[in-house]
Amino acid sequence: MTTEIKNNQPSHFVYRVDGQGQNAKWTKVGAVWPTRTGYTQILNGLEKDLRFVIQEVQQDEPDYKAE
């Protein structure tokens, strides 16, 4: 896989998802950056047995800064 790196902004955000369906609570916990051979992830506040969802960054979302 070849991915061109255009800037240092993340391509995806990572969310912790608690619950199911309309009652699910989504909390942004990290970000993902493309590299030439895959992705680099930074995740904050991990606990075991959690479900994470990675989604592309939308144009209207504010920039993510890793802590």
All heavy atoms as a GROMACS GRO file, in nm:
protein
  548
    1MET      N    1   0.084  -0.117   0.000
    1MET     CA    2   0.000   0.000   0.000
    1MET      C    3   0.089   0.123   0.000
    1MET      O    4   0.179   0.136   0.079
    1MET     CB    5  -0.090   0.000   0.123
    1MET     CG    6  -0.165   0.128   0.138
    1MET     SD    7  -0.299   0.126   0.259
    1MET     CE    8  -0.213   0.117   0.413
    2THR      N    9   0.059   0.217  -0.084
    2THR     CA   10   0.133   0.342  -0.090
    2THR      C   11   0.038   0.456  -0.060
    2THR      O   12  -0.062   0.473  -0.128
    2THR     CB   13   0.197   0.364  -0.228
    2THR    OG1   14   0.280   0.254  -0.257
    2THR    CG2   15   0.277   0.492  -0.231
    3THR      N   16   0.068   0.532   0.044
    3THR     CA   17  -0.014   0.646   0.082
    3THR      C   18   0.074   0.769   0.083
    3THR      O   19   0.178   0.772   0.147
    3THR     CB   20  -0.075   0.626   0.223
    3THR    OG1   21  -0.152   0.506   0.221
    3THR    CG2   22  -0.162   0.744   0.262
    4GLU      N   23   0.032   0.872   0.010
    4GLU     CA   24   0.107   0.996   0.008
    4GLU      C   25   0.073   1.076   0.133
    4GLU      O   26  -0.044   1.096   0.165
    4GLU     CB   27   0.071   1.077  -0.116
    4GLU     CG   28   0.148   1.206  -0.128
    4GLU     CD   29   0.109   1.282  -0.253
    4GLU    OE1   30   0.066   1.218  -0.350
    4GLU    OE2   31   0.122   1.404  -0.252
    5ILE      N   32   0.175   1.121   0.206
    5ILE     CA   33   0.153   1.201   0.325
    5ILE      C   34   0.153   1.348   0.285
    5ILE      O   35   0.254   1.400   0.241
    5ILE     CB   36   0.262   1.172   0.431
    5ILE    CG1   37   0.262   1.023   0.465
    5ILE    CG2   38   0.241   1.256   0.555
    5ILE    CD1   39   0.378   0.979   0.549
    6LYS      N   40   0.038   1.414   0.301
    6LYS     CA   41   0.024   1.553   0.256
    6LYS      C   42   0.054   1.653   0.366
    6LYS      O   43   0.103   1.760   0.340
    6LYS     CB   44  -0.117   1.574   0.202
    6LYS     CG   45  -0.144   1.493   0.077
    6LYS     CD   46  -0.282   1.518   0.024
    6LYS     CE   47  -0.304   1.433  -0.099
    6LYS     NZ   48  -0.436   1.447  -0.153
    7ASN      N   49   0.020   1.622   0.492
    7ASN     CA   50   0.047   1.712   0.604
    7ASN      C   51   0.046   1.630   0.732
    7ASN      O   52   0.030   1.510   0.728
    7ASN     CB   53  -0.054   1.828   0.608
    7ASN     CG   54  -0.196   1.778   0.625
    7ASN    OD1   55  -0.222   1.686   0.702
    7ASN    ND2   56  -0.288   1.840   0.555
    8ASN      N   57   0.058   1.696   0.845
    8ASN     CA   58   0.062   1.621   0.969
    8ASN      C   59  -0.074   1.616   1.039
    8ASN      O   60  -0.082   1.588   1.157
    8ASN     CB   61   0.169   1.678   1.064
    8ASN     CG   62   0.140   1.821   1.103
    8ASN    OD1   63   0.045   1.882   1.055
    8ASN    ND2   64   0.222   1.875   1.189
    9GLN      N   65  -0.182   1.641   0.966
    9GLN     CA   66  -0.316   1.631   1.021
    9GLN      C   67  -0.362   1.484   1.015
    9GLN      O   68  -0.329   1.412   0.921
    9GLN     CB   69  -0.413   1.718   0.941
    9GLN     CG   70  -0.381   1.865   0.948
    9GLN     CD   71  -0.385   1.918   1.090
    9GLN    OE1   72  -0.476   1.888   1.165
    9GLN    NE2   73  -0.283   1.993   1.128
   10PRO      N   74  -0.439   1.439   1.113
   10PRO     CA   75  -0.486   1.300   1.110
   10PRO      C   76  -0.587   1.278   0.997
   10PRO      O   77  -0.658   1.369   0.958
   10PRO     CB   78  -0.552   1.283   1.246
   10PRO     CG   79  -0.592   1.420   1.287
   10PRO     CD   80  -0.487   1.511   1.230
   11SER      N   81  -0.591   1.155   0.948
   11SER     CA   82  -0.689   1.119   0.845
   11SER      C   83  -0.815   1.060   0.907
   11SER      O   84  -0.921   1.060   0.845
   11SER     CB   85  -0.629   1.018   0.748
   11SER     OG   86  -0.594   0.899   0.818
   12HIS      N   87  -0.803   1.006   1.030
   12HIS     CA   88  -0.916   0.944   1.099
   12HIS      C   89  -0.910   0.981   1.247
   12HIS      O   90  -0.802   1.007   1.300
   12HIS     CB   91  -0.909   0.791   1.090
   12HIS     CG   92  -0.923   0.738   0.953
   12HIS    ND1   93  -0.824   0.747   0.857
   12HIS    CD2   94  -1.025   0.673   0.894
   12HIS    CE1   95  -0.865   0.690   0.746
   12HIS    NE2   96  -0.987   0.644   0.765
   13PHE      N   97  -1.025   0.979   1.312
   13PHE     CA   98  -1.032   0.990   1.456
   13PHE      C   99  -1.073   0.854   1.512
   13PHE      O  100  -1.141   0.776   1.443
   13PHE     CB  101  -1.134   1.095   1.500
   13PHE     CG  102  -1.087   1.236   1.475
   13PHE    CD1  103  -1.169   1.326   1.410
   13PHE    CD2  104  -0.964   1.280   1.518
   13PHE    CE1  105  -1.128   1.456   1.387
   13PHE    CE2  106  -0.921   1.410   1.496
   13PHE     CZ  107  -1.004   1.498   1.430
   14VAL      N  108  -1.036   0.826   1.635
   14VAL     CA  109  -1.071   0.701   1.703
   14VAL      C  110  -1.168   0.736   1.815
   14VAL      O  111  -1.145   0.830   1.891
   14VAL     CB  112  -0.946   0.632   1.762
   14VAL    CG1  113  -0.985   0.500   1.828
   14VAL    CG2  114  -0.841   0.610   1.655
   15TYR      N  115  -1.278   0.660   1.823
   15TYR     CA  116  -1.380   0.684   1.924
   15TYR      C  117  -1.397   0.562   2.013
   15TYR      O  118  -1.397   0.448   1.964
   15TYR     CB  119  -1.515   0.713   1.857
   15TYR     CG  120  -1.515   0.838   1.775
   15TYR    CD1  121  -1.476   0.836   1.642
   15TYR    CD2  122  -1.553   0.958   1.831
   15TYR    CE1  123  -1.475   0.953   1.567
   15TYR    CE2  124  -1.553   1.076   1.756
   15TYR     CZ  125  -1.513   1.071   1.624
   15TYR     OH  126  -1.511   1.186   1.549
   16ARG      N  127  -1.412   0.584   2.143
   16ARG     CA  128  -1.453   0.479   2.236
   16ARG      C  129  -1.606   0.479   2.229
   16ARG      O  130  -1.669   0.585   2.242
   16ARG     CB  131  -1.406   0.512   2.377
   16ARG     CG  132  -1.462   0.419   2.480
   16ARG     CD  133  -1.417   0.460   2.619
   16ARG     NE  134  -1.493   0.384   2.716
   16ARG     CZ  135  -1.467   0.385   2.844
   16ARG    NH1  136  -1.369   0.459   2.891
   16ARG    NH2  137  -1.540   0.313   2.926
   17VAL      N  138  -1.665   0.361   2.208
   17VAL     CA  139  -1.810   0.352   2.197
   17VAL      C  140  -1.863   0.266   2.311
   17VAL      O  141  -1.829   0.148   2.322
   17VAL     CB  142  -1.851   0.292   2.060
   17VAL    CG1  143  -2.002   0.285   2.050
   17VAL    CG2  144  -1.793   0.373   1.946
   18ASP      N  145  -1.944   0.327   2.398
   18ASP     CA  146  -2.007   0.256   2.509
   18ASP      C  147  -2.156   0.244   2.480
   18ASP      O  148  -2.221   0.345   2.455
   18ASP     CB  149  -1.986   0.332   2.640
   18ASP     CG  150  -1.840   0.340   2.680
   18ASP    OD1  151  -1.774   0.234   2.683
   18ASP    OD2  152  -1.791   0.451   2.706
   19GLY      N  153  -2.208   0.123   2.484
   19GLY     CA  154  -2.350   0.102   2.459
   19GLY      C  155  -2.376   0.066   2.314
   19GLY      O  156  -2.284   0.051   2.233
   20GLN      N  157  -2.504   0.054   2.282
   20GLN     CA  158  -2.546   0.012   2.148
   20GLN      C  159  -2.652   0.108   2.094
   20GLN      O  160  -2.726   0.172   2.169
   20GLN     CB  161  -2.606  -0.129   2.154
   20GLN     CG  162  -2.510  -0.236   2.201
   20GLN     CD  163  -2.402  -0.264   2.098
   20GLN    OE1  164  -2.426  -0.262   1.979
   20GLN    NE2  165  -2.281  -0.289   2.146
   21GLY      N  166  -2.662   0.113   1.962
   21GLY     CA  167  -2.768   0.187   1.894
   21GLY      C  168  -2.774   0.334   1.932
   21GLY      O  169  -2.671   0.399   1.950
   22GLN      N  170  -2.896   0.386   1.946
   22GLN     CA  171  -2.915   0.528   1.976
   22GLN      C  172  -2.868   0.566   2.116
   22GLN      O  173  -2.847   0.683   2.145
   22GLN     CB  174  -3.061   0.567   1.958
   22GLN     CG  175  -3.105   0.563   1.813
   22GLN     CD  176  -3.248   0.611   1.797
   22GLN    OE1  177  -3.324   0.621   1.893
   22GLN    NE2  178  -3.285   0.639   1.673
   23ASN      N  179  -2.852   0.466   2.205
   23ASN     CA  180  -2.807   0.494   2.341
   23ASN      C  181  -2.654   0.491   2.353
   23ASN      O  182  -2.601   0.513   2.462
   23ASN     CB  183  -2.866   0.391   2.438
   23ASN     CG  184  -3.017   0.404   2.447
   23ASN    OD1  185  -3.071   0.514   2.440
   23ASN    ND2  186  -3.085   0.293   2.461
   24ALA      N  187  -2.584   0.464   2.244
   24ALA     CA  188  -2.438   0.456   2.248
   24ALA      C  189  -2.379   0.594   2.276
   24ALA      O  190  -2.427   0.695   2.226
   24ALA     CB  191  -2.384   0.401   2.118
   25LYS      N  192  -2.273   0.596   2.357
   25LYS     CA  193  -2.200   0.719   2.385
   25LYS      C  194  -2.066   0.710   2.315
   25LYS      O  195  -1.989   0.618   2.340
   25LYS     CB  196  -2.180   0.737   2.535
   25LYS     CG  197  -2.102   0.860   2.570
   25LYS     CD  198  -2.078   0.871   2.719
   25LYS     CE  199  -1.988   0.990   2.747
   25LYS     NZ  200  -1.943   0.991   2.886
   26TRP      N  201  -2.037   0.804   2.227
   26TRP     CA  202  -1.912   0.808   2.152
   26TRP      C  203  -1.820   0.913   2.212
   26TRP      O  204  -1.859   1.029   2.224
   26TRP     CB  205  -1.939   0.842   2.006
   26TRP     CG  206  -2.008   0.734   1.928
   26TRP    CD1  207  -2.123   0.670   1.962
   26TRP    CD2  208  -1.968   0.680   1.804
   26TRP    NE1  209  -2.157   0.579   1.866
   26TRP    CE2  210  -2.062   0.583   1.767
   26TRP    CE3  211  -1.861   0.704   1.720
   26TRP    CZ2  212  -2.053   0.511   1.651
   26TRP    CZ3  213  -1.852   0.632   1.602
   26TRP    CH2  214  -1.946   0.536   1.569
   27THR      N  215  -1.699   0.874   2.248
   27THR     CA  216  -1.601   0.966   2.306
   27THR      C  217  -1.474   0.960   2.222
   27THR      O  218  -1.417   0.852   2.203
   27THR     CB  219  -1.568   0.926   2.451
   27THR    OG1  220  -1.689   0.921   2.527
   27THR    CG2  221  -1.471   1.026   2.514
   28LYS      N  222  -1.429   1.074   2.169
   28LYS     CA  223  -1.307   1.077   2.088
   28LYS      C  224  -1.188   1.049   2.179
   28LYS      O  225  -1.168   1.118   2.279
   28LYS     CB  226  -1.292   1.212   2.019
   28LYS     CG  227  -1.184   1.213   1.912
   28LYS     CD  228  -1.166   1.351   1.850
   28LYS     CE  229  -1.291   1.397   1.780
   28LYS     NZ  230  -1.276   1.528   1.714
   29VAL      N  231  -1.108   0.946   2.146
   29VAL     CA  232  -0.996   0.906   2.231
   29VAL      C  233  -0.862   0.904   2.158
   29VAL      O  234  -0.761   0.874   2.218
   29VAL     CB  235  -1.020   0.769   2.298
   29VAL    CG1  236  -1.138   0.773   2.391
   29VAL    CG2  237  -1.036   0.661   2.192
   30GLY      N  238  -0.861   0.935   2.030
   30GLY     CA  239  -0.734   0.930   1.959
   30GLY      C  240  -0.747   0.970   1.814
   30GLY      O  241  -0.852   1.015   1.770
   31ALA      N  242  -0.636   0.951   1.744
   31ALA     CA  243  -0.630   0.988   1.603
   31ALA      C  244  -0.538   0.894   1.528
   31ALA      O  245  -0.456   0.824   1.589
   31ALA     CB  246  -0.581   1.132   1.588
   32VAL      N  247  -0.553   0.890   1.395
   32VAL     CA  248  -0.475   0.801   1.309
   32VAL      C  249  -0.419   0.883   1.194
   32VAL      O  250  -0.489   0.965   1.134
   32VAL     CB  251  -0.565   0.688   1.252
   32VAL    CG1  252  -0.487   0.597   1.159
   32VAL    CG2  253  -0.628   0.608   1.366
   33TRP      N  254  -0.291   0.861   1.166
   33TRP     CA  255  -0.222   0.928   1.055
   33TRP      C  256  -0.174   0.825   0.956
   33TRP      O  257  -0.119   0.722   0.995
   33TRP     CB  258  -0.100   1.005   1.107
   33TRP     CG  259  -0.132   1.127   1.186
   33TRP    CD1  260  -0.133   1.255   1.138
   33TRP    CD2  261  -0.164   1.136   1.324
   33TRP    NE1  262  -0.165   1.343   1.240
   33TRP    CE2  263  -0.184   1.271   1.355
   33TRP    CE3  264  -0.180   1.041   1.426
   33TRP    CZ2  265  -0.218   1.315   1.482
   33TRP    CZ3  266  -0.214   1.084   1.552
   33TRP    CH2  267  -0.233   1.220   1.579
   34PRO      N  268  -0.192   0.849   0.825
   34PRO     CA  269  -0.139   0.756   0.726
   34PRO      C  270   0.013   0.766   0.717
   34PRO      O  271   0.070   0.873   0.736
   34PRO     CB  272  -0.204   0.800   0.596
   34PRO     CG  273  -0.235   0.945   0.616
   34PRO     CD  274  -0.262   0.962   0.763
   35THR      N  275   0.076   0.652   0.690
   35THR     CA  276   0.219   0.648   0.661
   35THR      C  277   0.235   0.584   0.524
   35THR      O  278   0.137   0.546   0.461
   35THR     CB  279   0.296   0.566   0.766
   35THR    OG1  280   0.254   0.429   0.756
   35THR    CG2  281   0.270   0.617   0.907
   36ARG      N  282   0.355   0.568   0.479
   36ARG     CA  283   0.376   0.506   0.348
   36ARG      C  284   0.332   0.360   0.344
   36ARG      O  285   0.294   0.310   0.240
   36ARG     CB  286   0.523   0.515   0.309
   36ARG     CG  287   0.565   0.652   0.264
   36ARG     CD  288   0.707   0.646   0.215
   36ARG     NE  289   0.791   0.722   0.302
   36ARG     CZ  290   0.850   0.835   0.268
   36ARG    NH1  291   0.836   0.882   0.147
   36ARG    NH2  292   0.923   0.900   0.353
   37THR      N  293   0.337   0.292   0.458
   37THR     CA  294   0.306   0.149   0.460
   37THR      C  295   0.185   0.114   0.544
   37THR      O  296   0.153  -0.003   0.558
   37THR     CB  297   0.427   0.070   0.513
   37THR    OG1  298   0.455   0.115   0.647
   37THR    CG2  299   0.548   0.088   0.424
   38GLY      N  300   0.118   0.209   0.600
   38GLY     CA  301   0.002   0.179   0.685
   38GLY      C  302  -0.044   0.302   0.760
   38GLY      O  303  -0.059   0.409   0.701
   39TYR      N  304  -0.061   0.289   0.891
   39TYR     CA  305  -0.112   0.398   0.973
   39TYR      C  306  -0.039   0.403   1.107
   39TYR      O  307   0.004   0.302   1.159
   39TYR     CB  308  -0.261   0.380   1.001
   39TYR     CG  309  -0.345   0.390   0.877
   39TYR    CD1  310  -0.376   0.277   0.803
   39TYR    CD2  311  -0.392   0.512   0.833
   39TYR    CE1  312  -0.452   0.286   0.687
   39TYR    CE2  313  -0.468   0.523   0.718
   39TYR     CZ  314  -0.498   0.409   0.645
   39TYR     OH  315  -0.572   0.419   0.531
   40THR      N  316  -0.029   0.522   1.164
   40THR     CA  317   0.020   0.541   1.300
   40THR      C  318  -0.100   0.585   1.383
   40THR      O  319  -0.175   0.673   1.342
   40THR     CB  320   0.128   0.651   1.305
   40THR    OG1  321   0.240   0.606   1.231
   40THR    CG2  322   0.170   0.681   1.448
   41GLN      N  323  -0.117   0.522   1.501
   41GLN     CA  324  -0.230   0.555   1.588
   41GLN      C  325  -0.180   0.608   1.720
   41GLN      O  326  -0.082   0.559   1.774
   41GLN     CB  327  -0.313   0.431   1.616
   41GLN     CG  328  -0.370   0.366   1.494
   41GLN     CD  329  -0.443   0.238   1.528
   41GLN    OE1  330  -0.506   0.229   1.631
   41GLN    NE2  331  -0.434   0.141   1.441
   42ILE      N  332  -0.250   0.707   1.774
   42ILE     CA  333  -0.228   0.755   1.909
   42ILE      C  334  -0.361   0.742   1.981
   42ILE      O  335  -0.461   0.799   1.938
   42ILE     CB  336  -0.179   0.900   1.912
   42ILE    CG1  337  -0.042   0.911   1.847
   42ILE    CG2  338  -0.175   0.952   2.056
   42ILE    CD1  339   0.014   1.050   1.842
   43LEU      N  340  -0.362   0.663   2.089
   43LEU     CA  341  -0.483   0.641   2.167
   43LEU      C  342  -0.460   0.689   2.309
   43LEU      O  343  -0.355   0.662   2.367
   43LEU     CB  344  -0.522   0.493   2.166
   43LEU     CG  345  -0.540   0.430   2.029
   43LEU    CD1  346  -0.566   0.282   2.042
   43LEU    CD2  347  -0.655   0.498   1.955
   44ASN      N  348  -0.559   0.757   2.367
   44ASN     CA  349  -0.548   0.809   2.502
   44ASN      C  350  -0.642   0.735   2.596
   44ASN      O  351  -0.754   0.703   2.559
   44ASN     CB  352  -0.586   0.958   2.504
   44ASN     CG  353  -0.499   1.039   2.412
   44ASN    OD1  354  -0.379   1.023   2.412
   44ASN    ND2  355  -0.559   1.126   2.334
   45GLY      N  356  -0.598   0.708   2.720
   45GLY     CA  357  -0.684   0.654   2.825
   45GLY      C  358  -0.741   0.516   2.798
   45GLY      O  359  -0.860   0.496   2.811
   46LEU      N  360  -0.656   0.421   2.760
   46LEU     CA  361  -0.705   0.287   2.729
   46LEU      C  362  -0.738   0.205   2.854
   46LEU      O  363  -0.667   0.212   2.954
   46LEU     CB  364  -0.601   0.210   2.648
   46LEU     CG  365  -0.576   0.261   2.507
   46LEU    CD1  366  -0.471   0.175   2.439
   46LEU    CD2  367  -0.704   0.258   2.427
   47GLU      N  368  -0.844   0.130   2.846
   47GLU     CA  369  -0.881   0.029   2.944
   47GLU      C  370  -0.908  -0.098   2.866
   47GLU      O  371  -0.921  -0.094   2.744
   47GLU     CB  372  -1.007   0.070   3.018
   47GLU     CG  373  -0.994   0.201   3.094
   47GLU     CD  374  -1.127   0.247   3.152
   47GLU    OE1  375  -1.219   0.164   3.163
   47GLU    OE2  376  -1.138   0.364   3.183
   48LYS      N  377  -0.916  -0.210   2.932
   48LYS     CA  378  -0.943  -0.333   2.856
   48LYS      C  379  -1.092  -0.348   2.827
   48LYS      O  380  -1.176  -0.286   2.891
   48LYS     CB  381  -0.890  -0.456   2.930
   48LYS     CG  382  -0.956  -0.487   3.060
   48LYS     CD  383  -0.894  -0.611   3.118
   48LYS     CE  384  -0.971  -0.651   3.243
   48LYS     NZ  385  -0.924  -0.776   3.295
   49ASP      N  386  -1.124  -0.434   2.730
   49ASP     CA  387  -1.259  -0.464   2.689
   49ASP      C  388  -1.337  -0.342   2.640
   49ASP      O  389  -1.453  -0.325   2.672
   49ASP     CB  390  -1.337  -0.532   2.802
   49ASP     CG  391  -1.275  -0.664   2.843
   49ASP    OD1  392  -1.226  -0.737   2.754
   49ASP    OD2  393  -1.274  -0.694   2.962
   50LEU      N  394  -1.273  -0.258   2.563
   50LEU     CA  395  -1.340  -0.143   2.504
   50LEU      C  396  -1.353  -0.161   2.354
   50LEU      O  397  -1.271  -0.227   2.292
   50LEU     CB  398  -1.262  -0.015   2.532
   50LEU     CG  399  -1.246   0.023   2.678
   50LEU    CD1  400  -1.160   0.147   2.691
   50LEU    CD2  401  -1.380   0.046   2.743
   51ARG      N  402  -1.456  -0.102   2.296
   51ARG     CA  403  -1.475  -0.106   2.152
   51ARG      C  404  -1.437   0.030   2.095
   51ARG      O  405  -1.478   0.134   2.147
   51ARG     CB  406  -1.622  -0.136   2.120
   51ARG     CG  407  -1.651  -0.138   1.972
   51ARG     CD  408  -1.790  -0.189   1.944
   51ARG     NE  409  -1.894  -0.109   2.006
   51ARG     CZ  410  -2.000  -0.062   1.942
   51ARG    NH1  411  -2.017  -0.087   1.814
   51ARG    NH2  412  -2.091   0.009   2.006
   52PHE      N  413  -1.358   0.031   1.987
   52PHE     CA  414  -1.316   0.154   1.923
   52PHE      C  415  -1.362   0.155   1.779
   52PHE      O  416  -1.365   0.051   1.714
   52PHE     CB  417  -1.163   0.169   1.927
   52PHE     CG  418  -1.109   0.185   2.066
   52PHE    CD1  419  -1.066   0.077   2.138
   52PHE    CD2  420  -1.104   0.310   2.123
   52PHE    CE1  421  -1.018   0.092   2.266
   52PHE    CE2  422  -1.054   0.326   2.251
   52PHE     CZ  423  -1.012   0.217   2.323
   53VAL      N  424  -1.394   0.273   1.730
   53VAL     CA  425  -1.434   0.292   1.591
   53VAL      C  426  -1.344   0.399   1.532
   53VAL      O  427  -1.326   0.505   1.592
   53VAL     CB  428  -1.582   0.336   1.582
   53VAL    CG1  429  -1.619   0.362   1.438
   53VAL    CG2  430  -1.672   0.232   1.644
   54ILE      N  431  -1.285   0.372   1.415
   54ILE     CA  432  -1.200   0.469   1.347
   54ILE      C  433  -1.278   0.522   1.228
   54ILE      O  434  -1.328   0.446   1.146
   54ILE     CB  435  -1.067   0.405   1.301
   54ILE    CG1  436  -0.991   0.353   1.422
   54ILE    CG2  437  -0.985   0.505   1.220
   54ILE    CD1  438  -0.868   0.274   1.387
   55GLN      N  439  -1.290   0.656   1.221
   55GLN     CA  440  -1.364   0.719   1.112
   55GLN      C  441  -1.279   0.828   1.050
   55GLN      O  442  -1.200   0.892   1.118
   55GLN     CB  443  -1.493   0.782   1.164
   55GLN     CG  444  -1.593   0.681   1.215
   55GLN     CD  445  -1.723   0.749   1.250
   55GLN    OE1  446  -1.725   0.861   1.299
   55GLN    NE2  447  -1.832   0.680   1.225
   56GLU      N  448  -1.298   0.850   0.920
   56GLU     CA  449  -1.227   0.958   0.852
   56GLU      C  450  -1.265   1.092   0.912
   56GLU      O  451  -1.379   1.113   0.955
   56GLU     CB  452  -1.261   0.959   0.703
   56GLU     CG  453  -1.197   0.847   0.627
   56GLU     CD  454  -1.216   0.862   0.478
   56GLU    OE1  455  -1.203   0.975   0.428
   56GLU    OE2  456  -1.244   0.760   0.414
   57VAL      N  457  -1.169   1.183   0.916
   57VAL     CA  458  -1.193   1.319   0.964
   57VAL      C  459  -1.279   1.392   0.862
   57VAL      O  460  -1.250   1.388   0.743
   57VAL     CB  461  -1.058   1.392   0.985
   57VAL    CG1  462  -1.081   1.538   1.023
   57VAL    CG2  463  -0.974   1.321   1.089
   58GLN      N  464  -1.383   1.457   0.910
   58GLN     CA  465  -1.471   1.535   0.823
   58GLN      C  466  -1.418   1.677   0.811
   58GLN      O  467  -1.354   1.729   0.903
   58GLN     CB  468  -1.614   1.535   0.879
   58GLN     CG  469  -1.673   1.396   0.895
   58GLN     CD  470  -1.680   1.322   0.763
   58GLN    OE1  471  -1.728   1.374   0.664
   58GLN    NE2  472  -1.634   1.198   0.762
   59GLN      N  473  -1.445   1.742   0.701
   59GLN     CA  474  -1.394   1.877   0.673
   59GLN      C  475  -1.431   1.977   0.783
   59GLN      O  476  -1.356   2.069   0.812
   59GLN     CB  477  -1.448   1.927   0.540
   59GLN     CG  478  -1.396   1.851   0.421
   59GLN     CD  479  -1.250   1.878   0.393
   59GLN    OE1  480  -1.163   1.844   0.471
   59GLN    NE2  481  -1.224   1.941   0.282
   60ASP      N  482  -1.549   1.963   0.844
   60ASP     CA  483  -1.596   2.063   0.941
   60ASP      C  484  -1.550   2.035   1.085
   60ASP      O  485  -1.585   2.111   1.175
   60ASP     CB  486  -1.747   2.074   0.936
   60ASP     CG  487  -1.817   1.942   0.962
   60ASP    OD1  488  -1.751   1.836   0.958
   60ASP    OD2  489  -1.938   1.944   0.987
   61GLU      N  490  -1.475   1.927   1.109
   61GLU     CA  491  -1.428   1.898   1.244
   61GLU      C  492  -1.302   1.979   1.276
   61GLU      O  493  -1.218   1.999   1.189
   61GLU     CB  494  -1.396   1.749   1.260
   61GLU     CG  495  -1.518   1.663   1.268
   61GLU     CD  496  -1.488   1.523   1.316
   61GLU    OE1  497  -1.451   1.509   1.433
   61GLU    OE2  498  -1.500   1.431   1.236
   62PRO      N  499  -1.290   2.023   1.402
   62PRO     CA  500  -1.167   2.097   1.438
   62PRO      C  501  -1.046   2.005   1.434
   62PRO      O  502  -1.059   1.884   1.443
   62PRO     CB  503  -1.196   2.144   1.581
   62PRO     CG  504  -1.302   2.051   1.631
   62PRO     CD  505  -1.381   2.007   1.512
   63ASP      N  506  -0.929   2.063   1.419
   63ASP     CA  507  -0.805   1.985   1.416
   63ASP      C  508  -0.786   1.909   1.546
   63ASP      O  509  -0.821   1.959   1.653
   63ASP     CB  510  -0.683   2.076   1.396
   63ASP     CG  511  -0.685   2.144   1.261
   63ASP    OD1  512  -0.754   2.096   1.169
   63ASP    OD2  513  -0.616   2.245   1.247
   64TYR      N  514  -0.731   1.790   1.538
   64TYR     CA  515  -0.704   1.708   1.656
   64TYR      C  516  -0.559   1.724   1.694
   64TYR      O  517  -0.472   1.717   1.610
   64TYR     CB  518  -0.733   1.561   1.628
   64TYR     CG  519  -0.703   1.473   1.745
   64TYR    CD1  520  -0.795   1.458   1.848
   64TYR    CD2  521  -0.582   1.408   1.756
   64TYR    CE1  522  -0.768   1.378   1.956
   64TYR    CE2  523  -0.553   1.328   1.864
   64TYR     CZ  524  -0.646   1.314   1.965
   64TYR     OH  525  -0.618   1.236   2.074
   65LYS      N  526  -0.533   1.749   1.821
   65LYS     CA  527  -0.396   1.758   1.870
   65LYS      C  528  -0.375   1.647   1.972
   65LYS      O  529  -0.449   1.640   2.071
   65LYS     CB  530  -0.371   1.894   1.933
   65LYS     CG  531  -0.375   2.007   1.831
   65LYS     CD  532  -0.329   2.135   1.892
   65LYS     CE  533  -0.306   2.242   1.794
   65LYS     NZ  534  -0.399   2.302   1.720
   66ALA      N  535  -0.277   1.561   1.949
   66ALA     CA  536  -0.248   1.452   2.042
   66ALA      C  537  -0.197   1.510   2.173
   66ALA      O  538  -0.126   1.609   2.175
   66ALA     CB  539  -0.144   1.359   1.982
   67GLU      N  540  -0.236   1.446   2.282
   67GLU     CA  541  -0.192   1.491   2.415
   67GLU      C  542  -0.066   1.422   2.457
   67GLU      O  543  -0.036   1.316   2.419
   67GLU     CB  544  -0.302   1.462   2.516
   67GLU     CG  545  -0.427   1.542   2.486
   67GLU     CD  546  -0.541   1.505   2.579
   67GLU    OE1  547  -0.524   1.420   2.666
   67GLU    OE2  548  -0.646   1.565   2.564
   0.00000   0.00000   0.00000
